[in-house]
Amino acid sequence: MAPLPDAPDHAPGRVPDHGAILAEVRRVRRAGLVRLRTLDLPGLAGIADLARDVPFDGADPAGGAVERVLRLAVARLDGGTLRTAAAYGLGLHPGTRDWPAADRRRRAAQVYGVSVERFRKHQELIVLGEVAEQVALLARQAPGGGAVPSPGAPVPATGPAPALVPAPAPAPASAPAAHRTAHVRVHGRTVAVTVHVHAVDLLRDVDVVVSPSNTYFVLPPPYKSSVSAALRRAGARRDAMGGLMDDRIEDELRQWAARHGSPGRAAQPGTVAVTSGGELARQGIRRIYHVALAVPRPESNDYEVQPADITRGVARALALLAEESARHDPPLRSVCLPLLGAGRGGLTPAASFAALWAAVEAELARGADWDVHLVVRRHDRADLLERLLAGQKGSV
């Protein structure tokens, strides 16, 4: 696998990749706005120059163009805890500009109601990753790549955090494609990878879906928004009024756990449990491979996900696909993976992709002929995946 770039290319007209932008955003978080002008931030400075024509009410921020682009990026985040935590963490909230990094992190952790240590390992990575994605989006939509959407109520340099309100971007001429195809060069051959941009339960005609699980293989309630909850919900059989008749995937997963272990016993991270797709079979989803990734932390509601466990789990899932394929008629040929660990698992989308692609590429390099699919819910993450997949073209 070609290494993911960790240093930006700052040639004129080039937009740094997500990882490079994130590294600079994290540098700002550590140093604070009062030291912003002393930091070497070539990527953010270049993007700030690209976005200089975006309307901005009020006086120019004390931190100059870089602070301005950070405020614009935070304004575009979803409202609620995400935007508020970003404002506190970066010192954009009124009165926090000169706070030490530890105090800003502590206040941002309070927004989520978690410990500082939990926030540092989990939510902070997500928050800063989302800020970096919005900064990159500003750059890609700048003149030369299209006009930057203007927030309807640009964020002033001062004012309460709730004022960081994004306005909808101008409607595109046509809806973005919900399915994209990236052609990736892997060890001397070209492989097509399909990227789906929609909820996982809307997948059609993919033989196997890989679903993240905790190490106890206990599914979340079906009303949750996670990948595993969505699959459980869609795989259940209901009556005409929506009443639950058969919680098929949950039942099968419990039976699998009973056959392979004792109640209350945690599986090793990377273990894969297999169920049918339940009612998803009507959509062509024939198998679900539940990968044990989330390791609960004792006496807390928190858990941890390690990239190495993602690589190990995906490798095991692909090995199972090879074992099971010929037993089915027609054989199993396609597999779809979400960005494992990139939600509450605390990994950035780029880190999740790197971990799962290491296993996928290894199988493809050995000659596996699977149809590979990836699924995300947002177009900015699909954009990121396309860029990351494009970076694999040097793998020959």
GUTOR-807807 format. One record per residue: x, y, z of N, C-alpha, C in turn. Coordinates in pm, whole numbers, padded with zeros to 5 digits, always signed. Layout:
BEGIN
XYZXYZXYZ/...
end
This chain:
BEGIN
+00084-00119+00000+00000+00000+00000+00087+00124+00000/+00060+00215-00093+00135+00339-00094+00103+00418+00031/+00204+00476+00098+00177+00548+00222+00092+00670+00199/+00001+00695+00294-00079+00816+00287+00011+00935+00312/-00004+01044+00235+00084+01159+00255+00060+01222+00390/+00169+01255+00459+00155+01320+00588+00216+01459+00588/+00260+01503+00473+00312+01638+00461+00248+01704+00342/+00204+01830+00353+00133+01894+00246+00225+01937+00133/+00170+01938+00014+00238+01996-00100+00181+02135-00117/+00261+02237-00090+00208+02372-00089+00241+02448-00217/+00256+02376-00327+00276+02445-00453+00154+02530-00482/+00174+02643-00553+00060+02730-00582-00051+02654-00650/-00173+02678-00605-00291+02616-00664-00323+02479-00611/-00236+02424-00525-00260+02292-00470-00324+02303-00333/-00426+02222-00309-00492+02221-00179-00432+02109-00095/-00384+02138+00026-00329+02031+00111-00433+01923+00137/-00387+01800+00160-00482+01692+00189-00536+01708+00331/-00638+01627+00360-00707+01638+00488-00611+01618+00605/-00520+01522+00594-00428+01496+00703-00338+01614+00732/-00292+01681+00627-00204+01797+00647-00280+01913+00711/-00404+01934+00666-00485+02041+00725-00513+02010+00872/-00549+01884+00900-00578+01845+01038-00456+01868+01128/-00337+01837+01078-00216+01857+01159-00199+02004+01196/-00231+02094+01104-00218+02236+01133-00328+02285+01226/-00449+02232+01211-00558+02268+01302-00523+02224+01444/-00466+02106+01459-00426+02058+01592-00314+02146+01650/-00228+02197+01563-00123+02287+01609-00183+02416+01665/-00287+02466+01598-00356+02585+01647-00421+02556+01782/-00482+02440+01795-00548+02407+01922-00448+02407+02037/-00330+02352+02011-00231+02346+02118-00176+02486+02152/-00148+02565+02050-00084+02695+02073-00183+02802+02116/-00306+02799+02064-00405+02901+02095-00399+03018+01998/-00506+03094+01993-00515+03204+01898-00417+03316+01929/-00381+03334+02057-00291+03445+02090-00151+03423+02031/-00119+03300+01995+00012+03270+01935+00000+03236+01788/-00118+03262+01731-00145+03218+01594-00045+03276+01494/-00012+03405+01508+00076+03468+01410+00220+03418+01419/+00254+03346+01524+00391+03294+01539+00404+03153+01483/+00292+03091+01445+00295+02952+01398+00323+02945+01248/+00390+02839+01209+00414+02811+01067+00300+02725+01016/+00204+02788+00946+00082+02720+00900+00065+02744+00750/+00153+02691+00668+00146+02721+00524+00018+02674+00458/-00034+02558+00501-00158+02509+00441-00276+02597+00471/-00297+02628+00600-00408+02714+00639-00394+02853+00581/-00270+02904+00575-00249+03037+00519-00286+03041+00371/-00249+02935+00299-00284+02930+00156-00433+02920+00134/-00500+02839+00216-00645+02826+00203-00714+02957+00241/-00662+03024+00345-00718+03154+00384-00709+03253+00270/-00602+03246+00193-00587+03337+00079-00690+03303-00030/-00714+03171-00052-00814+03131-00150-00954+03178-00111/-00981+03178+00022-01115+03210+00071-01129+03356+00112/-01038+03441+00066-01039+03580+00112-01163+03657+00069/-01233+03611-00037-01351+03683-00085-01481+03638-00019/-01473+03542+00071-01594+03499+00142-01638+03611+00236/-01764+03656+00229-01809+03766+00316-01789+03732+00463/-01752+03832+00540-01725+03813+00682-01765+03942+00755/-01871+03935+00834-01918+04053+00905-01824+04090+01020/-01819+04216+01052-01739+04261+01166-01595+04287+01127/-01518+04328+01224-01377+04359+01200-01299+04231+01174/-01187+04246+01105-01101+04129+01083-01053+04075+01217/-01051+03942+01232-01006+03883+01359-00863+03921+01391/-00832+03922+01519-00697+03958+01561-00593+03861+01508/-00633+03738+01486-00540+03638+01435-00522+03641+01286/-00587+03737+01217-00568+03752+01075-00645+03651+00992/-00594+03626+00870-00665+03546+00771-00684+03401+00815/-00587+03345+00889-00601+03206+00932-00715+03193+01033/-00722+03284+01130-00833+03280+01224-00966+03297+01151/-00966+03382+01051-01088+03406+00973-01136+03277+00907/-01046+03201+00846-01088+03079+00777-01131+02973+00878/-01069+02971+00997-01113+02878+01100-01254+02911+01147/-01283+03040+01163-01418+03079+01203-01520+03043+01095/-01485+03062+00970-01575+03025+00862-01598+02873+00861/-01492+02795+00885-01506+02649+00886-01594+02602+01001/-01572+02659+01121-01654+02620+01236-01799+02659+01214/-01822+02771+01144-01959+02813+01117-02034+02714+01030/-01961+02634+00953-02024+02539+00861-02051+02404+00925/-02005+02384+01048-02029+02257+01116-02175+02244+01156/-02218+02119+01177-02351+02096+01230-02363+02165+01365/-02482+02216+01394-02504+02286+01520-02496+02192+01640/-02503+02249+01758-02503+02169+01879-02363+02145+01931/-02342+02025+01987-02217+01996+02057-02095+02006+01967/-02105+01963+01842-01989+01963+01754-01934+02103+01735/-02021+02198+01699-01974+02334+01674-01931+02402+01803/-02006+02380+01911-01972+02444+02038-01838+02394+02090/-01815+02262+02083-01688+02206+02128-01572+02258+02043/-01593+02272+01913-01487+02325+01826-01455+02469+01864/-01558+02549+01893-01536+02689+01931-01456+02700+02060/-01489+02615+02157-01413+02616+02283-01271+02563+02262/-01259+02452+02191-01129+02390+02175-01027+02477+02104/-01074+02555+02005-00983+02640+01929-00973+02782+01986/-01051+02810+02092-01046+02943+02150-01127+03046+02075/-01223+03002+01995-01307+03093+01918-01424+03146+01999/-01458+03079+02107-01568+03125+02191-01523+03250+02266/-01611+03350+02277-01573+03474+02347-01516+03446+02486/-01406+03510+02516-01344+03497+02647-01246+03383+02661/-01233+03298+02557-01144+03182+02567-01018+03198+02484/-01003+03310+02418-00891+03329+02326-00756+03305+02393/-00739+03353+02516-00611+03340+02584-00608+03227+02686/-00707+03139+02683-00708+03027+02777-00596+02928+02742/-00535+02867+02840-00439+02759+02812-00509+02644+02740/-00430+02567+02666-00486+02456+02589-00560+02357+02679/-00508+02331+02799-00571+02235+02889-00708+02284+02933/-00721+02414+02958-00851+02468+03000-00952+02463+02886/-00907+02492+02767-00998+02486+02652-01043+02343+02627/-00952+02249+02639-00990+02107+02622-01088+02064+02731/-01064+02108+02853-01153+02070+02963-01295+02123+02939/-01303+02248+02891-01436+02306+02865-01505+02236+02749/-01430+02200+02647-01488+02128+02533-01535+01989+02576/-01460+01924+02667-01502+01793+02718-01634+01804+02793/-01653+01915+02865-01778+01935+02938-01897+01946+02844/-01874+01997+02724-01983+02006+02625-02038+01867+02596/-01950+01768+02590-01992+01630+02563-02023+01552+02690/-01992+01610+02805-02020+01541+02930-01932+01420+02953/-01806+01427+02908-01715+01314+02926-01589+01363+02997/-01505+01270+03039-01379+01307+03103-01286+01370+03001/-01188+01446+03052-01091+01508+02962-01014+01403+02884/-00976+01294+02951-00900+01189+02883-00982+01122+02775/-01110+01096+02804-01197+01037+02703-01214+01132+02585/-01232+01259+02615-01249+01358+02508-01123+01364+02422/-01006+01363+02485-00880+01371+02409-00865+01254+02313/-00904+01135+02355-00886+01016+02272-00999+00994+02171/-01111+01057+02194-01227+01025+02109-01287+01150+02044/-01366+01226+02120-01442+01335+02059-01354+01443+01998/-01240+01473+02061-01155+01581+02007-01105+01547+01868/-01072+01421+01844-01028+01380+01711-01137+01400+01608/-01260+01370+01648-01373+01388+01557-01397+01536+01531/-01398+01616+01637-01427+01759+01624-01325+01827+01534/-01197+01807+01562-01094+01872+01482-01090+01817+01340/-01121+01688+01324-01128+01631+01191-01238+01694+01108/-01352+01723+01172-01462+01788+01100-01425+01931+01063/-01355+02002+01152-01309+02137+01119-01217+02132+00997/-01125+02035+00996-01032+02022+00884-01105+01994+00754/-01210+01912+00760-01286+01882+00640-01354+02007+00585/-01407+02091+00675-01473+02214+00630-01371+02314+00574/-01251+02318+00632-01146+02404+00576-01111+02358+00435/-01096+02226+00418-01065+02173+00285-01176+02203+00187/-01301+02194+00232-01414+02222+00145-01414+02368+00101/-01380+02459+00191-01367+02599+00153-01264+02616+00042/-01153+02545+00054-01047+02557-00046-01092+02501-00180/-01156+02384-00179-01196+02321-00305-01302+02402-00378/-01382+02478-00305-01489+02553-00367-01449+02698-00396/-01323+02731-00370-01275+02866-00393-01258+02892-00542/-01242+03019-00583-01218+03051-00725-01104+02967-00780/-01128+02913-00898-01033+02817-00955-01088+02677-00942/-01174+02656-00847-01240+02527-00831-01387+02548-00806/-01439+02669-00830-01579+02703-00804-01586+02806-00694/-01698+02876-00685-01713+02981-00586-01732+02922-00448/-01676+02987-00347-01695+02943-00209-01834+02980-00164/-01915+02884-00117-02047+02919-00065-02032+03015+00051/-02112+03117+00050-02105+03217+00155-02202+03185+00266/-02158+03174+00391-02253+03157+00500-02347+03275+00504/-02475+03248+00526-02574+03355+00528-02552+03450+00643/-02497+03401+00754-02468+03487+00868-02324+03461+00911/-02226+03524+00840-02085+03497+00870-02053+03524+01015/-01957+03449+01068-01925+03456+01209-01840+03578+01237/-01881+03667+01326-01797+03780+01362-01680+03734+01447/-01583+03823+01463-01466+03788+01543-01501+03774+01689/-01607+03839+01734-01653+03825+01872-01799+03791+01869/-01849+03747+01984-01990+03710+01992-02003+03572+02050/-02120+03535+02097-02138+03406+02162-02126+03291+02065/-02087+03175+02117-02067+03058+02033-02190+03021+01953/-02315+03032+02007-02429+02997+01926-02443+03081+01801/-02370+03195+01792-02380+03277+01673-02306+03216+01556/-02227+03107+01583-02156+03042+01474-02255+02956+01396/-02340+03021+01320-02451+02953+01254-02424+02945+01104/-02412+02825+01048-02391+02814+00904-02522+02830+00831/-02515+02888+00713-02633+02895+00627-02614+02794+00516/-02723+02744+00459-02709+02645+00352-02633+02701+00234/-02550+02616+00174-02478+02656+00054-02575+02669-00062/-02539+02746-00166-02627+02757-00282-02657+02620-00340/-02779+02602-00384-02819+02473-00439-02737+02442-00562/-02682+02320-00572-02605+02284-00690-02695+02272-00812/-02632+02279-00929-02710+02268-01053-02776+02131-01063/-02713+02029-01007-02771+01896-01006-02728+01827-00878/-02805+01728-00836-02773+01657-00712-02644+01578-00730/-02557+01576-00628-02434+01497-00639-02468+01348-00655/-02382+01278-00724-02405+01136-00747-02398+01059-00616/-02492+00967-00598-02494+00884-00478-02404+00762-00491/-02354+00738-00611-02264+00625-00634-02149+00673-00723/-02028+00648-00679-01910+00689-00754-01821+00567-00775/-01743+00570-00880-01650+00461-00906-01509+00516-00917/-01419+00460-00837-01278+00497-00841-01199+00380-00897/-01112+00407-00992-01029+00302-01053-00891+00309-00990/-00857+00203-00918-00735+00200-00836-00637+00100-00894/-00513+00144-00905-00408+00057-00956-00348-00020-00839/-00361-00152-00839-00313-00236-00730-00226-00347-00786/-00097-00338-00761-00003-00444-00797-00021-00490-00942/-00016-00396-01032-00015-00429-01174-00149-00443-01240/-00258-00427-01167-00390-00433-01231-00479-00322-01177/-00580-00290-01253-00673-00184-01216-00799-00244-01157/-00837-00194-01041-00954-00245-00969-01055-00132-00953/-01181-00160-00979-01287-00060-00961-01342-00071-00819/-01346+00041-00749-01402+00048-00614-01522+00141-00618/-01637+00092-00575-01759+00172-00575-01776+00240-00440/-01800+00371-00441-01825+00447-00319-01972+00487-00317/-02045+00438-00217-02187+00470-00199-02197+00587-00101/-02282+00683-00134-02299+00801-00047-02445+00803+00000/-02474+00720+00097-02609+00711+00154-02603+00622+00277/-02714+00611+00346-02721+00525+00464-02694+00380+00426/-02634+00305+00518-02593+00168+00488-02713+00079+00458/-02829+00107+00520-02946+00022+00497-03012+00044+00361/-02959+00137+00281-03010+00159+00146-02929+00083+00041/-02828+00008+00085-02748-00070-00009-02836-00171-00083/-02801-00197-00207-02871-00295-00289-02768-00384-00360/-02797-00514-00363-02722-00610-00443-02573-00611-00412/-02540-00607-00283-02404-00632-00236-02411-00756-00148/-02335-00857-00180-02349-00985-00112-02322-00978+00038/-02213-00910+00077-02170-00909+00217-02150-00764+00261/-02203-00731+00379-02178-00601+00440-02101-00625+00569/-01992-00552+00588-01913-00561+00710-01967-00458+00809/-01996-00502+00930-02055-00415+01032-01969-00414+01157/-01941-00296+01214-01862-00291+01338-01945-00337+01457/-01879-00400+01554-01946-00446+01675-01854-00424+01794/-01912-00430+01914-01827-00434+02033-01779-00578+02051/-01686-00598+02142-01625-00730+02157-01718-00832+02222/-01834-00787+02271-01934-00879+02328-02041-00916+02226/-02032-00860+02105-02130-00883+01999-02272-00852+02046/-02286-00742+02119-02417-00694+02161-02455-00576+02072/-02563-00590+01998-02603-00484+01905-02664-00367+01980/-02648-00246+01928-02713-00130+01989-02863-00134+01961/-02943-00060+02038-03086-00055+02010-03112-00008+01867/-03218-00057+01805-03242-00024+01664-03272+00122+01637/-03304+00201+01741-03332+00343+01716-03205+00427+01710/-03088+00368+01736-02962+00442+01729-02927+00471+01582/-02824+00554+01563-02789+00597+01427-02665+00529+01372/-02608+00433+01445-02485+00369+01401-02511+00271+01286/-02402+00227+01223-02412+00130+01114-02479+00002+01162/-02433-00052+01275-02488-00178+01324-02635-00165+01363/-02674-00050+01419-02814-00029+01455-02900-00020+01329/-02850+00047+01227-02926+00060+01102-02946-00075+01035/-02842-00159+01037-02856-00292+00977-02952-00379+01058/-02945-00369+01191-03039-00444+01275-03182-00402+01245/-03204-00273+01235-03338-00219+01210-03391-00265+01074/-03305-00256+00971-03350-00292+00837-03364-00442+00819/-03291-00521+00899-03298-00666+00886-03412-00730+00962/-03485-00652+01044-03595-00706+01123-03723-00718+01038/-03805-00816+01071-03934-00832+01003-04042-00765+01085/-04123-00685+01018-04228-00607+01086-04364-00630+01020/-04468-00604+01098-04603-00619+01043-04641-00492+00967/-04764-00491+00915-04808-00379+00832-04810-00247+00906/-04819-00250+01039-04820-00128+01120-04681-00091+01173/-04580-00169+01133-04445-00140+01178-04406-00210+01305/-04492-00293+01360-04460-00365+01483-04357-00474+01458/-04265-00492+01553-04158-00590+01538-04213-00731+01550/-04184-00814+01451-04224-00954+01452-04105-01049+01470/-03991-01010+01413-03875-01099+01418-03749-01014+01409/-03674-01005+01521-03549-00928+01524-03437-01020+01476/-03439-01049+01348-03363-01158+01290-03213-01149+01314/-03153-01035+01285-03008-01024+01296-02963-01032+01442/-03037-00967+01531-03006-00975+01674-03014-01120+01722/-03118-01192+01682-03134-01331+01726-03020-01418+01674/-02986-01401+01548-02880-01484+01491-02745-01454+01555/-02719-01327+01587-02592-01292+01648-02582-01350+01789/-02693-01348+01863-02694-01411+01995-02666-01561+01984/-02726-01626+01885-02705-01769+01866-02560-01799+01831/-02501-01712+01746-02360-01731+01709-02272-01720+01834/-02297-01617+01916-02217-01598+02037-02233-01716+02132/-02356-01771+02142-02379-01885+02231-02303-02009+02183/-02294-02025+02051-02224-02142+01996-02073-02132+02014/-02020-02009+02015-01874-01991+02011-01814-01939+02142/-01896-01917+02243-01841-01868+02369-01945-01876+02478/-01909-01830+02594-02002-01832+02706-02062-01694+02724/-02181-01683+02787-02242-01553+02808-02151-01459+02886/-02140-01336+02840-02059-01237+02909-01911-01243+02878/-01871-01332+02789-01730-01344+02754-01698-01258+02632/-01597-01175+02643-01559-01088+02532-01473-01163+02431/-01500-01136+02303-01417-01193+02198-01291-01110+02179/-01192-01170+02118-01071-01096+02085-01103-00994+01975/-01051-00871+01984-01072-00773+01876-01026-00831+01742/-01107-00809+01641-01080-00865+01509-01157-00991+01479/-01222-01049+01582-01307-01166+01560-01427-01128+01474/-01471-01220+01388-01583-01193+01297-01694-01294+01323/-01815-01244+01349-01935-01327+01362-02019-01309+01236/-02086-01415+01195-02158-01413+01068-02307-01433+01092/-02388-01347+01030-02534-01366+01028-02584-01347+00886/-02708-01382+00867-02772-01350+00739-02803-01200+00736/-02859-01156+00626-02902-01017+00617-03043-00997+00665/-03110-01105+00713-03249-01090+00754-03334-01039+00639/-03418-00941+00667-03505-00885+00563-03427-00808+00457/-03301-00777+00485-03218-00712+00384-03191-00803+00265/-03221-00933+00279-03206-01024+00166-03294-00980+00049/-03405-00912+00079-03492-00861-00026-03421-00756-00110/-03316-00695-00054-03237-00594-00125-03108-00652-00182/-03092-00784-00171-02972-00847-00224-02858-00853-00125/-02882-00818+00003-02779-00828+00107-02790-00967+00167/-02693-01053+00141-02706-01193+00177-02637-01230+00309/-02532-01160+00346-02458-01191+00468-02414-01061+00534/-02406-01065+00668-02347-00955+00743-02233-01013+00826/-02115-00954+00810-01999-00995+00889-01979-00891+00998/-02004-00931+01122-01993-00842+01238-01850-00853+01293/-01775-00745+01286-01635-00745+01328-01623-00684+01467/-01567-00759+01561-01549-00709+01697-01434-00608+01699/-01467-00481+01723-01367-00374+01721-01367-00290+01847/-01487-00259+01899-01499-00166+02011-01473-00239+02142/-01367-00200+02211-01330-00262+02339-01381-00172+02451/-01482-00217+02527-01536-00132+02635-01432-00104+02742/-01435+00017+02796-01349+00051+02908-01425+00020+03037/-01362-00048+03131-01432-00090+03254-01495+00027+03328/-01615+00005+03379-01688+00100+03462-01706+00236+03393/-01733+00232+03263-01760+00356+03190-01848+00321+03071/-01896+00423+03002-01973+00404+02879-01884+00420+02756/-01754+00426+02778-01661+00452+02670-01600+00322+02618/-01542+00330+02499-01468+00217+02445-01360+00270+02353/-01271+00182+02312-01160+00219+02227-01158+00130+02103/-01114+00189+01991-01096+00115+01867-00954+00139+01819/-00882+00031+01791-00745+00040+01744-00737+00012+01594/-00663+00093+01518-00650+00068+01374-00601-00073+01341/-00509-00127+01421-00459-00262+01394-00570-00365+01403/-00669-00344+01492-00781-00438+01503-00871-00428+01380/-00883-00308+01323-00961-00293+01200-00896-00372+01088/-00765-00356+01072-00694-00430+00967-00710-00581+00986/-00693-00625+01111-00705-00767+01141-00848-00817+01115/-00948-00738+01157-01086-00780+01139-01128-00783+00994/-01087-00684+00916-01122-00684+00773-01053-00799+00702/-00928-00827+00738-00858-00940+00678-00932-01071+00706/-00981-01085+00831-01056-01206+00865-01189-01211+00791/-01255-01099+00775-01381-01095+00701-01359-01137+00556/-01252-01090+00494-01225-01127+00356-01186-01274+00344/-01119-01327+00446-01088-01470+00447-01216-01552+00456/-01311-01509+00540-01441-01577+00549-01517-01570+00418/-01507-01455+00352-01573-01441+00223-01520-01545+00125/-01389-01565+00125-01330-01667+00037-01378-01807+00074/-01389-01834+00205-01434-01967+00250-01580-01991+00214/-01664-01889+00231-01808-01907+00213-01855-01894+00069/-01778-01828-00012-01826-01790-00145-01886-01906-00224/-01811-02014-00237-01855-02124-00322-01972-02202-00264/-02001-02185-00134-02113-02258-00073-02248-02196-00109/-02245-02080-00167-02369-02010-00201-02395-02014-00351/-02519-02008-00386-02558-02010-00526-02648-01889-00555/-02600-01791-00628-02467-01781-00688-02361-01753-00582/-02234-01772-00616-02127-01748-00518-02126-01603-00470/-02076-01582-00349-02061-01447-00296-01946-01379-00371/-01971-01257-00422-01868-01191-00502-01838-01048-00457/-01927-00986-00379-01911-00844-00349-01914-00820-00198/-01841-00717-00154-01833-00685-00012-01832-00534+00003/-01901-00485+00107-01909-00341+00132-01861-00312+00274/-01778-00208+00286-01724-00169+00416-01755-00023+00445/-01805+00006+00565-01813+00145+00610-01676+00188+00663/-01664+00314+00702-01540+00362+00763-01540+00319+00910/-01491+00200+00934-01495+00139+01067-01417+00223+01167/-01482+00250+01281-01416+00325+01388-01413+00474+01369/-01473+00526+01261-01468+00670+01233-01585+00746+01294/-01674+00678+01365-01782+00746+01436-01741+00765+01580/-01812+00696+01670-01777+00705+01812-01645+00635+01844/-01592+00562+01748-01464+00496+01770-01349+00593+01782/-01368+00717+01737-01268+00821+01757-01162+00834+01651/-01162+00748+01548-01062+00759+01442-01106+00861+01338/-01010+00926+01275-01042+01012+01163-01080+00925+01043/-01157+00979+00949-01188+00900+00829-01063+00851+00757/-00960+00935+00750-00837+00894+00682-00770+00778+00754/-00768+00781+00887-00707+00672+00964-00787+00543+00948/-00919+00553+00947-01003+00436+00928-00978+00374+00790/-00975+00460+00688-00950+00410+00552-00816+00340+00543/-00713+00403+00599-00580+00343+00593-00578+00205+00656/-00649+00189+00768-00650+00061+00838-00723-00046+00759/-00840-00013+00704-00916-00116+00632-00856-00144+00495/-00802-00039+00430-00746-00060+00297-00621-00147+00301/-00548-00145+00411-00431-00232+00422-00470-00378+00404/-00585-00417+00460-00632-00555+00446-00690-00580+00308/-00766-00483+00257-00828-00499+00124-00719-00511+00018/-00621-00423+00023-00515-00425-00078-00436-00555-00074/-00413-00606+00046-00338-00731+00058-00412-00844-00014/-00545-00849+00002-00624-00953-00067-00621-00933-00218/-00637-00809-00262-00635-00781-00405-00499-00815-00465/-00393-00787-00389-00258-00817-00437-00237-00967-00456/-00309-01048-00378-00298-01193-00392-00387-01247-00502/-00455-01158-00572-00536-01200-00686-00684-01213-00659/-00731-01174-00539-00874-01182-00509-00952-01098-00610/-01068-01147-00648-01146-01081-00753-01279-01031-00698/-01277-00980-00575-01400-00931-00514-01439-00795-00574/-01570-00771-00577-01620-00636-00606-01619-00560-00473/-01538-00457-00463-01519-00385-00338-01603-00257-00338/-01678-00238-00229-01763-00121-00212-01729-00054-00079/-01740+00077-00074-01730+00155+00049-01856+00236+00064/-01901+00259+00187-02024+00335+00208-02002+00443+00314/-02043+00565+00281-02041+00679+00373-02172+00754+00355/-02206+00839+00453-02333+00910+00444-02320+01051+00390/-02196+01103+00385-02179+01243+00348-02088+01257+00227/-02120+01356+00143-02044+01375+00020-01903+01425+00048/-01882+01501+00156-01745+01546+00182-01656+01427+00218/-01712+01326+00285-01632+01207+00314-01611+01123+00188/-01709+01122+00099-01689+01053-00029-01579+01122-00109/-01576+01256-00105-01468+01330-00171-01333+01288-00115/-01326+01277+00018-01202+01236+00083-01161+01096+00038/-01257+01003+00033-01226+00867-00010-01173+00865-00152/-01233+00945-00239-01184+00949-00377-01040+00998-00384/-01007+01097-00301-00870+01147-00300-00774+01041-00245/-00816+00972-00138-00731+00869-00080-00713+00751-00175/-00818+00712-00242-00808+00603-00340-00720+00644-00456/-00730+00771-00497-00644+00818-00606-00497+00808-00566/-00469+00824-00437-00333+00815-00389-00277+00675-00393/-00363+00574-00416-00315+00436-00422-00268+00397-00562/-00280+00488-00660-00251+00450-00797-00103+00422-00821/-00021+00463-00723+00120+00432-00740+00155+00292-00694/+00060+00217-00638+00089+00081-00589+00094-00015-00705/+00210-00047-00753+00224-00134-00869+00311-00254-00831/
end
